[in-house]
Amino acid sequence: MPKMKTKRSAAKRFKKTANGYKHKHAFKSHILTKMTTKRKRKLRGVNQLNASDKPLVARMLGH
């Protein structure tokens, strides 16, 4: 049986932590001029992945 390959797109978006997975916010890559400063500030940093999405991401990353 061959080894399971890691989904490279998921590997670039999610990182494993002790409590689950962390990810960046969406909608913060381009066309930011029309977005308010408050909205952009809220989208900074990283978040924990929702518990319902953990099994799916774990499978994509091969954990």
PDB file of N, CA, C, O and CB in Angstrom:
ATOM      1  N   MET A   1       0.847  -1.177   0.000  1.00  0.00           N
ATOM      2  CA  MET A   1       0.000   0.000   0.000  1.00  0.00           C
ATOM      3  C   MET A   1       0.893   1.241   0.000  1.00  0.00           C
ATOM      4  O   MET A   1       1.797   1.348   0.829  1.00  0.00           O
ATOM      5  CB  MET A   1      -0.964  -0.002   1.226  1.00  0.00           C
ATOM      6  N   PRO A   2       0.652   2.185  -0.923  1.00  0.00           N
ATOM      7  CA  PRO A   2       1.488   3.393  -0.954  1.00  0.00           C
ATOM      8  C   PRO A   2       1.180   4.325   0.212  1.00  0.00           C
ATOM      9  O   PRO A   2       0.118   4.260   0.832  1.00  0.00           O
ATOM     10  CB  PRO A   2       1.291   4.137  -2.272  1.00  0.00           C
ATOM     11  N   LYS A   3       2.137   5.183   0.481  1.00  0.00           N
ATOM     12  CA  LYS A   3       1.932   6.174   1.536  1.00  0.00           C
ATOM     13  C   LYS A   3       0.925   7.219   1.076  1.00  0.00           C
ATOM     14  O   LYS A   3       0.795   7.494  -0.116  1.00  0.00           O
ATOM     15  CB  LYS A   3       3.268   6.846   1.925  1.00  0.00           C
ATOM     16  N   MET A   4       0.211   7.800   2.047  1.00  0.00           N
ATOM     17  CA  MET A   4      -0.752   8.844   1.726  1.00  0.00           C
ATOM     18  C   MET A   4      -0.024  10.166   1.532  1.00  0.00           C
ATOM     19  O   MET A   4       0.766  10.579   2.381  1.00  0.00           O
ATOM     20  CB  MET A   4      -1.821   8.967   2.834  1.00  0.00           C
ATOM     21  N   LYS A   5      -0.290  10.819   0.426  1.00  0.00           N
ATOM     22  CA  LYS A   5       0.354  12.097   0.159  1.00  0.00           C
ATOM     23  C   LYS A   5      -0.366  13.219   0.895  1.00  0.00           C
ATOM     24  O   LYS A   5      -1.589  13.200   1.040  1.00  0.00           O
ATOM     25  CB  LYS A   5       0.388  12.381  -1.349  1.00  0.00           C
ATOM     26  N   THR A   6       0.404  14.191   1.353  1.00  0.00           N
ATOM     27  CA  THR A   6      -0.152  15.384   1.980  1.00  0.00           C
ATOM     28  C   THR A   6      -0.695  16.295   0.894  1.00  0.00           C
ATOM     29  O   THR A   6      -0.051  16.490  -0.137  1.00  0.00           O
ATOM     30  CB  THR A   6       0.915  16.120   2.842  1.00  0.00           C
ATOM     31  N   LYS A   7      -1.867  16.849   1.116  1.00  0.00           N
ATOM     32  CA  LYS A   7      -2.406  17.848   0.187  1.00  0.00           C
ATOM     33  C   LYS A   7      -1.590  19.118   0.369  1.00  0.00           C
ATOM     34  O   LYS A   7      -1.642  19.744   1.428  1.00  0.00           O
ATOM     35  CB  LYS A   7      -3.946  18.113   0.435  1.00  0.00           C
ATOM     36  N   ARG A   8      -0.838  19.503  -0.653  1.00  0.00           N
ATOM     37  CA  ARG A   8       0.080  20.629  -0.538  1.00  0.00           C
ATOM     38  C   ARG A   8      -0.664  21.940  -0.290  1.00  0.00           C
ATOM     39  O   ARG A   8      -0.159  22.815   0.413  1.00  0.00           O
ATOM     40  CB  ARG A   8       0.930  20.742  -1.796  1.00  0.00           C
ATOM     41  N   SER A   9      -1.853  22.079  -0.861  1.00  0.00           N
ATOM     42  CA  SER A   9      -2.615  23.319  -0.640  1.00  0.00           C
ATOM     43  C   SER A   9      -3.002  23.457   0.827  1.00  0.00           C
ATOM     44  O   SER A   9      -2.990  24.563   1.367  1.00  0.00           O
ATOM     45  CB  SER A   9      -3.882  23.346  -1.526  1.00  0.00           C
ATOM     46  N   ALA A  10      -3.345  22.350   1.477  1.00  0.00           N
ATOM     47  CA  ALA A  10      -3.705  22.390   2.901  1.00  0.00           C
ATOM     48  C   ALA A  10      -2.470  22.637   3.762  1.00  0.00           C
ATOM     49  O   ALA A  10      -2.545  23.336   4.772  1.00  0.00           O
ATOM     50  CB  ALA A  10      -4.393  21.074   3.324  1.00  0.00           C
ATOM     51  N   ALA A  11      -1.340  22.067   3.367  1.00  0.00           N
ATOM     52  CA  ALA A  11      -0.107  22.239   4.137  1.00  0.00           C
ATOM     53  C   ALA A  11       0.327  23.700   4.174  1.00  0.00           C
ATOM     54  O   ALA A  11       0.947  24.142   5.142  1.00  0.00           O
ATOM     55  CB  ALA A  11       1.012  21.377   3.548  1.00  0.00           C
ATOM     56  N   LYS A  12       0.003  24.453   3.121  1.00  0.00           N
ATOM     57  CA  LYS A  12       0.370  25.869   3.072  1.00  0.00           C
ATOM     58  C   LYS A  12      -0.585  26.734   3.894  1.00  0.00           C
ATOM     59  O   LYS A  12      -0.228  27.846   4.281  1.00  0.00           O
ATOM     60  CB  LYS A  12       0.392  26.354   1.625  1.00  0.00           C
ATOM     61  N   ARG A  13      -1.785  26.243   4.163  1.00  0.00           N
ATOM     62  CA  ARG A  13      -2.808  27.045   4.825  1.00  0.00           C
ATOM     63  C   ARG A  13      -2.986  26.755   6.302  1.00  0.00           C
ATOM     64  O   ARG A  13      -3.416  27.630   7.054  1.00  0.00           O
ATOM     65  CB  ARG A  13      -4.096  26.846   4.146  1.00  0.00           C
ATOM     66  N   PHE A  14      -2.664  25.539   6.736  1.00  0.00           N
ATOM     67  CA  PHE A  14      -2.910  25.136   8.127  1.00  0.00           C
ATOM     68  C   PHE A  14      -1.624  24.651   8.782  1.00  0.00           C
ATOM     69  O   PHE A  14      -0.805  23.986   8.148  1.00  0.00           O
ATOM     70  CB  PHE A  14      -3.984  24.033   8.191  1.00  0.00           C
ATOM     71  N   LYS A  15      -1.454  24.993  10.067  1.00  0.00           N
ATOM     72  CA  LYS A  15      -0.321  24.517  10.853  1.00  0.00           C
ATOM     73  C   LYS A  15      -0.850  23.847  12.104  1.00  0.00           C
ATOM     74  O   LYS A  15      -1.764  24.360  12.750  1.00  0.00           O
ATOM     75  CB  LYS A  15       0.648  25.679  11.213  1.00  0.00           C
ATOM     76  N   LYS A  16      -0.278  22.696  12.452  1.00  0.00           N
ATOM     77  CA  LYS A  16      -0.726  21.943  13.624  1.00  0.00           C
ATOM     78  C   LYS A  16      -0.200  22.615  14.882  1.00  0.00           C
ATOM     79  O   LYS A  16       0.956  23.033  14.935  1.00  0.00           O
ATOM     80  CB  LYS A  16      -0.253  20.465  13.554  1.00  0.00           C
ATOM     81  N   THR A  17      -1.058  22.719  15.898  1.00  0.00           N
ATOM     82  CA  THR A  17      -0.659  23.228  17.208  1.00  0.00           C
ATOM     83  C   THR A  17      -1.046  22.175  18.244  1.00  0.00           C
ATOM     84  O   THR A  17      -1.576  21.120  17.895  1.00  0.00           O
ATOM     85  CB  THR A  17      -1.335  24.621  17.522  1.00  0.00           C
ATOM     86  N   ALA A  18      -0.784  22.457  19.495  1.00  0.00           N
ATOM     87  CA  ALA A  18      -1.117  21.504  20.560  1.00  0.00           C
ATOM     88  C   ALA A  18      -2.627  21.317  20.686  1.00  0.00           C
ATOM     89  O   ALA A  18      -3.091  20.234  21.043  1.00  0.00           O
ATOM     90  CB  ALA A  18      -0.535  21.977  21.899  1.00  0.00           C
ATOM     91  N   ASN A  19      -3.398  22.370  20.393  1.00  0.00           N
ATOM     92  CA  ASN A  19      -4.847  22.307  20.580  1.00  0.00           C
ATOM     93  C   ASN A  19      -5.631  22.082  19.294  1.00  0.00           C
ATOM     94  O   ASN A  19      -6.857  21.986  19.342  1.00  0.00           O
ATOM     95  CB  ASN A  19      -5.318  23.564  21.220  1.00  0.00           C
ATOM     96  N   GLY A  20      -4.970  21.996  18.160  1.00  0.00           N
ATOM     97  CA  GLY A  20      -5.682  21.816  16.899  1.00  0.00           C
ATOM     98  C   GLY A  20      -4.868  22.368  15.753  1.00  0.00           C
ATOM     99  O   GLY A  20      -3.698  22.020  15.589  1.00  0.00           O
ATOM    100  N   TYR A  21      -5.488  23.236  14.950  1.00  0.00           N
ATOM    101  CA  TYR A  21      -4.826  23.815  13.784  1.00  0.00           C
ATOM    102  C   TYR A  21      -5.049  25.315  13.768  1.00  0.00           C
ATOM    103  O   TYR A  21      -6.119  25.793  14.144  1.00  0.00           O
ATOM    104  CB  TYR A  21      -5.342  23.176  12.478  1.00  0.00           C
ATOM    105  N   LYS A  22      -4.041  26.058  13.334  1.00  0.00           N
ATOM    106  CA  LYS A  22      -4.190  27.497  13.192  1.00  0.00           C
ATOM    107  C   LYS A  22      -4.235  27.843  11.708  1.00  0.00           C
ATOM    108  O   LYS A  22      -3.680  27.131  10.872  1.00  0.00           O
ATOM    109  CB  LYS A  22      -3.035  28.253  13.905  1.00  0.00           C
ATOM    110  N   HIS A  23      -4.912  28.956  11.396  1.00  0.00           N
ATOM    111  CA  HIS A  23      -5.051  29.396  10.013  1.00  0.00           C
ATOM    112  C   HIS A  23      -5.185  30.903   9.971  1.00  0.00           C
ATOM    113  O   HIS A  23      -5.550  31.534  10.963  1.00  0.00           O
ATOM    114  CB  HIS A  23      -6.260  28.726   9.338  1.00  0.00           C
ATOM    115  N   LYS A  24      -4.890  31.475   8.815  1.00  0.00           N
ATOM    116  CA  LYS A  24      -5.042  32.901   8.613  1.00  0.00           C
ATOM    117  C   LYS A  24      -6.478  33.211   8.227  1.00  0.00           C
ATOM    118  O   LYS A  24      -7.237  32.320   7.844  1.00  0.00           O
ATOM    119  CB  LYS A  24      -4.067  33.408   7.540  1.00  0.00           C
ATOM    120  N   HIS A  25      -6.843  34.487   8.332  1.00  0.00           N
ATOM    121  CA  HIS A  25      -8.167  34.916   7.917  1.00  0.00           C
ATOM    122  C   HIS A  25      -8.233  35.021   6.398  1.00  0.00           C
ATOM    123  O   HIS A  25      -7.221  35.268   5.741  1.00  0.00           O
ATOM    124  CB  HIS A  25      -8.530  36.258   8.566  1.00  0.00           C
ATOM    125  N   ALA A  26      -9.413  34.835   5.853  1.00  0.00           N
ATOM    126  CA  ALA A  26      -9.642  35.024   4.426  1.00  0.00           C
ATOM    127  C   ALA A  26      -9.945  36.498   4.148  1.00  0.00           C
ATOM    128  O   ALA A  26     -10.112  37.289   5.076  1.00  0.00           O
ATOM    129  CB  ALA A  26     -10.802  34.120   3.930  1.00  0.00           C
ATOM    130  N   PHE A  27     -10.014  36.854   2.890  1.00  0.00           N
ATOM    131  CA  PHE A  27     -10.388  38.204   2.421  1.00  0.00           C
ATOM    132  C   PHE A  27      -9.388  39.272   2.839  1.00  0.00           C
ATOM    133  O   PHE A  27      -9.792  40.396   3.135  1.00  0.00           O
ATOM    134  CB  PHE A  27     -11.762  38.576   2.949  1.00  0.00           C
ATOM    135  N   LYS A  28      -8.115  38.962   2.871  1.00  0.00           N
ATOM    136  CA  LYS A  28      -7.108  39.946   3.269  1.00  0.00           C
ATOM    137  C   LYS A  28      -5.905  39.896   2.315  1.00  0.00           C
ATOM    138  O   LYS A  28      -4.768  40.074   2.753  1.00  0.00           O
ATOM    139  CB  LYS A  28      -6.651  39.695   4.730  1.00  0.00           C
ATOM    140  N   SER A  29      -6.140  39.655   1.022  1.00  0.00           N
ATOM    141  CA  SER A  29      -5.010  39.532   0.108  1.00  0.00           C
ATOM    142  C   SER A  29      -4.922  40.667  -0.908  1.00  0.00           C
ATOM    143  O   SER A  29      -3.821  41.128  -1.208  1.00  0.00           O
ATOM    144  CB  SER A  29      -5.094  38.227  -0.616  1.00  0.00           C
ATOM    145  N   HIS A  30      -6.044  41.126  -1.442  1.00  0.00           N
ATOM    146  CA  HIS A  30      -5.992  42.209  -2.424  1.00  0.00           C
ATOM    147  C   HIS A  30      -7.325  42.946  -2.439  1.00  0.00           C
ATOM    148  O   HIS A  30      -8.288  42.515  -1.805  1.00  0.00           O
ATOM    149  CB  HIS A  30      -5.653  41.663  -3.838  1.00  0.00           C
ATOM    150  N   ILE A  31      -7.376  44.056  -3.165  1.00  0.00           N
ATOM    151  CA  ILE A  31      -8.527  44.955  -3.205  1.00  0.00           C
ATOM    152  C   ILE A  31      -8.904  45.392  -1.782  1.00  0.00           C
ATOM    153  O   ILE A  31     -10.047  45.244  -1.350  1.00  0.00           O
ATOM    154  CB  ILE A  31      -9.733  44.266  -3.901  1.00  0.00           C
ATOM    155  N   LEU A  32      -7.924  45.926  -1.079  1.00  0.00           N
ATOM    156  CA  LEU A  32      -8.122  46.318   0.312  1.00  0.00           C
ATOM    157  C   LEU A  32      -8.477  47.799   0.461  1.00  0.00           C
ATOM    158  O   LEU A  32      -8.776  48.255   1.565  1.00  0.00           O
ATOM    159  CB  LEU A  32      -6.877  46.010   1.112  1.00  0.00           C
ATOM    160  N   THR A  33      -8.447  48.549  -0.640  1.00  0.00           N
ATOM    161  CA  THR A  33      -8.689  49.990  -0.534  1.00  0.00           C
ATOM    162  C   THR A  33     -10.127  50.299  -0.162  1.00  0.00           C
ATOM    163  O   THR A  33     -10.391  51.290   0.518  1.00  0.00           O
ATOM    164  CB  THR A  33      -8.342  50.679  -1.839  1.00  0.00           C
ATOM    165  N   LYS A  34     -11.062  49.464  -0.599  1.00  0.00           N
ATOM    166  CA  LYS A  34     -12.472  49.720  -0.280  1.00  0.00           C
ATOM    167  C   LYS A  34     -12.872  49.192   1.096  1.00  0.00           C
ATOM    168  O   LYS A  34     -13.971  49.465   1.579  1.00  0.00           O
ATOM    169  CB  LYS A  34     -13.360  49.095  -1.338  1.00  0.00           C
ATOM    170  N   MET A  35     -11.981  48.443   1.715  1.00  0.00           N
ATOM    171  CA  MET A  35     -12.283  47.862   3.024  1.00  0.00           C
ATOM    172  C   MET A  35     -11.906  48.858   4.130  1.00  0.00           C
ATOM    173  O   MET A  35     -10.891  49.547   4.030  1.00  0.00           O
ATOM    174  CB  MET A  35     -11.525  46.512   3.217  1.00  0.00           C
ATOM    175  N   THR A  36     -12.716  48.926   5.165  1.00  0.00           N
ATOM    176  CA  THR A  36     -12.427  49.861   6.247  1.00  0.00           C
ATOM    177  C   THR A  36     -11.204  49.395   7.040  1.00  0.00           C
ATOM    178  O   THR A  36     -10.864  48.212   7.054  1.00  0.00           O
ATOM    179  CB  THR A  36     -13.650  50.007   7.177  1.00  0.00           C
ATOM    180  N   THR A  37     -10.568  50.338   7.686  1.00  0.00           N
ATOM    181  CA  THR A  37      -9.393  50.038   8.502  1.00  0.00           C
ATOM    182  C   THR A  37      -9.758  49.101   9.645  1.00  0.00           C
ATOM    183  O   THR A  37      -8.981  48.216  10.004  1.00  0.00           O
ATOM    184  CB  THR A  37      -8.775  51.329   9.054  1.00  0.00           C
ATOM    185  N   LYS A  38     -10.929  49.296  10.206  1.00  0.00           N
ATOM    186  CA  LYS A  38     -11.390  48.450  11.302  1.00  0.00           C
ATOM    187  C   LYS A  38     -11.511  46.999  10.837  1.00  0.00           C
ATOM    188  O   LYS A  38     -11.101  46.079  11.545  1.00  0.00           O
ATOM    189  CB  LYS A  38     -12.742  48.957  11.845  1.00  0.00           C
ATOM    190  N   ARG A  39     -12.073  46.800   9.649  1.00  0.00           N
ATOM    191  CA  ARG A  39     -12.261  45.448   9.113  1.00  0.00           C
ATOM    192  C   ARG A  39     -10.915  44.779   8.860  1.00  0.00           C
ATOM    193  O   ARG A  39     -10.733  43.605   9.180  1.00  0.00           O
ATOM    194  CB  ARG A  39     -13.086  45.490   7.811  1.00  0.00           C
ATOM    195  N   LYS A  40      -9.972  45.525   8.287  1.00  0.00           N
ATOM    196  CA  LYS A  40      -8.637  44.979   8.013  1.00  0.00           C
ATOM    197  C   LYS A  40      -7.912  44.628   9.310  1.00  0.00           C
ATOM    198  O   LYS A  40      -7.206  43.622   9.382  1.00  0.00           O
ATOM    199  CB  LYS A  40      -7.802  45.983   7.198  1.00  0.00           C
ATOM    200  N   ARG A  41      -8.088  45.453  10.318  1.00  0.00           N
ATOM    201  CA  ARG A  41      -7.458  45.204  11.607  1.00  0.00           C
ATOM    202  C   ARG A  41      -8.005  43.931  12.241  1.00  0.00           C
ATOM    203  O   ARG A  41      -7.249  43.168  12.843  1.00  0.00           O
ATOM    204  CB  ARG A  41      -7.668  46.395  12.542  1.00  0.00           C
ATOM    205  N   LYS A  42      -9.307  43.693  12.114  1.00  0.00           N
ATOM    206  CA  LYS A  42      -9.933  42.491  12.667  1.00  0.00           C
ATOM    207  C   LYS A  42      -9.445  41.221  11.969  1.00  0.00           C
ATOM    208  O   LYS A  42      -9.461  40.142  12.562  1.00  0.00           O
ATOM    209  CB  LYS A  42     -11.450  42.593  12.554  1.00  0.00           C
ATOM    210  N   LEU A  43      -9.013  41.344  10.717  1.00  0.00           N
ATOM    211  CA  LEU A  43      -8.587  40.179   9.944  1.00  0.00           C
ATOM    212  C   LEU A  43      -7.108  39.848  10.139  1.00  0.00           C
ATOM    213  O   LEU A  43      -6.604  38.903   9.533  1.00  0.00           O
ATOM    214  CB  LEU A  43      -8.863  40.411   8.477  1.00  0.00           C
ATOM    215  N   ARG A  44      -6.409  40.611  10.972  1.00  0.00           N
ATOM    216  CA  ARG A  44      -4.997  40.328  11.239  1.00  0.00           C
ATOM    217  C   ARG A  44      -4.831  39.076  12.068  1.00  0.00           C
ATOM    218  O   ARG A  44      -5.774  38.611  12.708  1.00  0.00           O
ATOM    219  CB  ARG A  44      -4.342  41.500  11.945  1.00  0.00           C
ATOM    220  N   GLY A  45      -3.639  38.537  12.054  1.00  0.00           N
ATOM    221  CA  GLY A  45      -3.307  37.443  12.949  1.00  0.00           C
ATOM    222  C   GLY A  45      -3.868  36.105  12.500  1.00  0.00           C
ATOM    223  O   GLY A  45      -4.300  35.942  11.359  1.00  0.00           O
ATOM    224  N   VAL A  46      -3.851  35.149  13.426  1.00  0.00           N
ATOM    225  CA  VAL A  46      -4.284  33.790  13.126  1.00  0.00           C
ATOM    226  C   VAL A  46      -5.423  33.376  14.054  1.00  0.00           C
ATOM    227  O   VAL A  46      -5.623  33.965  15.116  1.00  0.00           O
ATOM    228  CB  VAL A  46      -3.107  32.809  13.252  1.00  0.00           C
ATOM    229  N   ASN A  47      -6.156  32.367  13.640  1.00  0.00           N
ATOM    230  CA  ASN A  47      -7.282  31.846  14.404  1.00  0.00           C
ATOM    231  C   ASN A  47      -7.154  30.349  14.560  1.00  0.00           C
ATOM    232  O   ASN A  47      -6.426  29.696  13.813  1.00  0.00           O
ATOM    233  CB  ASN A  47      -8.611  32.201  13.731  1.00  0.00           C
ATOM    234  N   GLN A  48      -7.866  29.804  15.537  1.00  0.00           N
ATOM    235  CA  GLN A  48      -7.976  28.348  15.678  1.00  0.00           C
ATOM    236  C   GLN A  48      -9.024  27.849  14.700  1.00  0.00           C
ATOM    237  O   GLN A  48     -10.034  28.513  14.466  1.00  0.00           O
ATOM    238  CB  GLN A  48      -8.342  27.941  17.145  1.00  0.00           C
ATOM    239  N   LEU A  49      -8.785  26.696  14.139  1.00  0.00           N
ATOM    240  CA  LEU A  49      -9.747  26.072  13.237  1.00  0.00           C
ATOM    241  C   LEU A  49     -10.951  25.580  14.029  1.00  0.00           C
ATOM    242  O   LEU A  49     -10.811  25.121  15.162  1.00  0.00           O
ATOM    243  CB  LEU A  49      -9.096  24.907  12.458  1.00  0.00           C
ATOM    244  N   ASN A  50     -12.125  25.677  13.432  1.00  0.00           N
ATOM    245  CA  ASN A  50     -13.342  25.207  14.078  1.00  0.00           C
ATOM    246  C   ASN A  50     -13.250  23.700  14.329  1.00  0.00           C
ATOM    247  O   ASN A  50     -12.676  22.972  13.520  1.00  0.00           O
ATOM    248  CB  ASN A  50     -14.582  25.541  13.217  1.00  0.00           C
ATOM    249  N   ALA A  51     -13.804  23.237  15.432  1.00  0.00           N
ATOM    250  CA  ALA A  51     -13.715  21.825  15.813  1.00  0.00           C
ATOM    251  C   ALA A  51     -14.345  20.905  14.778  1.00  0.00           C
ATOM    252  O   ALA A  51     -13.890  19.775  14.596  1.00  0.00           O
ATOM    253  CB  ALA A  51     -14.380  21.607  17.156  1.00  0.00           C
ATOM    254  N   SER A  52     -15.381  21.372  14.102  1.00  0.00           N
ATOM    255  CA  SER A  52     -16.049  20.532  13.111  1.00  0.00           C
ATOM    256  C   SER A  52     -15.194  20.326  11.863  1.00  0.00           C
ATOM    257  O   SER A  52     -15.417  19.376  11.113  1.00  0.00           O
ATOM    258  CB  SER A  52     -17.382  21.146  12.724  1.00  0.00           C
ATOM    259  N   ASP A  53     -14.221  21.201  11.634  1.00  0.00           N
ATOM    260  CA  ASP A  53     -13.347  21.081  10.463  1.00  0.00           C
ATOM    261  C   ASP A  53     -12.065  20.306  10.751  1.00  0.00           C
ATOM    262  O   ASP A  53     -11.333  19.968   9.822  1.00  0.00           O
ATOM    263  CB  ASP A  53     -12.995  22.453   9.948  1.00  0.00           C
ATOM    264  N   LYS A  54     -11.783  20.021  12.009  1.00  0.00           N
ATOM    265  CA  LYS A  54     -10.531  19.354  12.372  1.00  0.00           C
ATOM    266  C   LYS A  54     -10.316  18.009  11.686  1.00  0.00           C
ATOM    267  O   LYS A  54      -9.227  17.771  11.164  1.00  0.00           O
ATOM    268  CB  LYS A  54     -10.487  19.155  13.847  1.00  0.00           C
ATOM    269  N   PRO A  55     -11.326  17.106  11.663  1.00  0.00           N
ATOM    270  CA  PRO A  55     -11.089  15.810  11.018  1.00  0.00           C
ATOM    271  C   PRO A  55     -10.745  15.915   9.540  1.00  0.00           C
ATOM    272  O   PRO A  55      -9.898  15.171   9.045  1.00  0.00           O
ATOM    273  CB  PRO A  55     -12.297  14.943  11.177  1.00  0.00           C
ATOM    274  N   LEU A  56     -11.395  16.834   8.831  1.00  0.00           N
ATOM    275  CA  LEU A  56     -11.140  17.025   7.408  1.00  0.00           C
ATOM    276  C   LEU A  56      -9.716  17.511   7.160  1.00  0.00           C
ATOM    277  O   LEU A  56      -9.017  16.986   6.293  1.00  0.00           O
ATOM    278  CB  LEU A  56     -12.140  18.014   6.819  1.00  0.00           C
ATOM    279  N   VAL A  57      -9.291  18.508   7.920  1.00  0.00           N
ATOM    280  CA  VAL A  57      -7.945  19.057   7.765  1.00  0.00           C
ATOM    281  C   VAL A  57      -6.892  18.036   8.187  1.00  0.00           C
ATOM    282  O   VAL A  57      -5.841  17.923   7.556  1.00  0.00           O
ATOM    283  CB  VAL A  57      -7.792  20.346   8.587  1.00  0.00           C
ATOM    284  N   ALA A  58      -7.175  17.302   9.245  1.00  0.00           N
ATOM    285  CA  ALA A  58      -6.231  16.273   9.703  1.00  0.00           C
ATOM    286  C   ALA A  58      -6.006  15.217   8.623  1.00  0.00           C
ATOM    287  O   ALA A  58      -4.887  14.741   8.433  1.00  0.00           O
ATOM    288  CB  ALA A  58      -6.744  15.606  10.993  1.00  0.00           C
ATOM    289  N   ARG A  59      -7.062  14.863   7.931  1.00  0.00           N
ATOM    290  CA  ARG A  59      -6.929  13.877   6.857  1.00  0.00           C
ATOM    291  C   ARG A  59      -6.136  14.431   5.686  1.00  0.00           C
ATOM    292  O   ARG A  59      -5.323  13.720   5.094  1.00  0.00           O
ATOM    293  CB  ARG A  59      -8.301  13.423   6.381  1.00  0.00           C
ATOM    294  N   MET A  60      -6.366  15.708   5.342  1.00  0.00           N
ATOM    295  CA  MET A  60      -5.630  16.325   4.234  1.00  0.00           C
ATOM    296  C   MET A  60      -4.151  16.423   4.544  1.00  0.00           C
ATOM    297  O   MET A  60      -3.313  16.306   3.651  1.00  0.00           O
ATOM    298  CB  MET A  60      -6.187  17.711   3.925  1.00  0.00           C
ATOM    299  N   LEU A  61      -3.824  16.641   5.841  1.00  0.00           N
ATOM    300  CA  LEU A  61      -2.422  16.783   6.218  1.00  0.00           C
ATOM    301  C   LEU A  61      -1.774  15.446   6.565  1.00  0.00           C
ATOM    302  O   LEU A  61      -0.563  15.380   6.780  1.00  0.00           O
ATOM    303  CB  LEU A  61      -2.299  17.727   7.390  1.00  0.00           C
ATOM    304  N   GLY A  62      -2.564  14.392   6.622  1.00  0.00           N
ATOM    305  CA  GLY A  62      -2.013  13.077   6.888  1.00  0.00           C
ATOM    306  C   GLY A  62      -1.713  12.823   8.356  1.00  0.00           C
ATOM    307  O   GLY A  62      -0.845  12.013   8.679  1.00  0.00           O
ATOM    308  N   HIS A  63      -2.427  13.511   9.255  1.00  0.00           N
ATOM    309  CA  HIS A  63      -2.230  13.307  10.698  1.00  0.00           C
ATOM    310  C   HIS A  63      -3.218  12.306  11.230  1.00  0.00           C
ATOM    311  O   HIS A  63      -3.209  12.004  12.423  1.00  0.00           O
ATOM    312  CB  HIS A  63      -2.362  14.624  11.462  1.00  0.00           C
TER     313      HIS A  63
END
